Amino acid sequence: MQEVLTAVTYLVVWLICGKIIGIESGLTKLLISLGAAVGVYILMAVKGHKEKEQEKE
């Protein structure tokens, strides 16, 4: 589930950058999209880790 959400985030942010914001540079869109996708992946990993710790207690 985590990987699917990351892929969807990448695509959505790419489209937002291109269509709504109007960024034309492919490198800029790539960096912003990858940054958002990695951020979502890290947030989901931290959330899952905290949930596992709470279950152990």
C-alpha positions as CSV (number, residue, x, y, z in Angstrom):
1,M,0.0,0.0,0.0
2,Q,2.8,2.3,0.9
3,E,4.5,1.9,-2.6
4,V,1.2,2.5,-4.4
5,L,0.5,5.7,-2.5
6,T,4.1,6.9,-3.3
7,A,3.6,6.2,-7.0
8,V,0.2,8.0,-7.1
9,T,1.7,11.0,-5.2
10,Y,4.5,11.2,-7.8
11,L,2.1,11.2,-10.7
12,V,-0.3,13.7,-9.1
13,V,2.4,16.1,-8.2
14,W,3.9,15.8,-11.7
15,L,0.5,16.7,-13.2
16,I,-0.1,19.6,-10.7
17,C,3.3,21.1,-11.5
18,G,2.8,20.8,-15.3
19,K,-0.9,21.8,-15.7
20,I,-1.9,23.9,-12.7
21,I,1.4,25.6,-11.6
22,G,2.7,25.7,-15.2
23,I,6.3,24.6,-14.6
24,E,7.8,23.7,-18.0
25,S,11.2,22.4,-16.8
26,G,11.2,18.6,-16.7
27,L,14.1,18.6,-14.2
28,T,12.2,20.9,-11.8
29,K,9.0,18.8,-12.1
30,L,11.1,15.6,-11.5
31,L,12.7,16.9,-8.4
32,I,9.5,18.3,-6.9
33,S,7.6,15.1,-7.7
34,L,10.3,12.8,-6.4
35,G,10.6,14.9,-3.2
36,A,6.9,14.7,-2.6
37,A,6.9,11.0,-3.2
38,V,9.8,10.3,-0.9
39,G,8.3,12.5,1.7
40,V,5.0,10.5,1.6
41,Y,7.0,7.2,1.8
42,I,8.9,8.4,4.8
43,L,5.8,9.7,6.6
44,M,4.0,6.3,6.0
45,A,7.1,4.4,7.3
46,V,7.3,6.5,10.5
47,K,3.5,6.1,11.1
48,G,3.8,2.3,10.6
49,H,6.8,2.1,13.0
50,K,4.9,4.1,15.7
51,E,1.9,1.8,15.3
52,K,4.0,-1.3,15.8
53,E,5.6,0.2,18.9
54,Q,2.2,0.9,20.4
55,E,1.0,-2.6,19.7
56,K,4.1,-4.0,21.6
57,E,3.2,-2.0,24.7
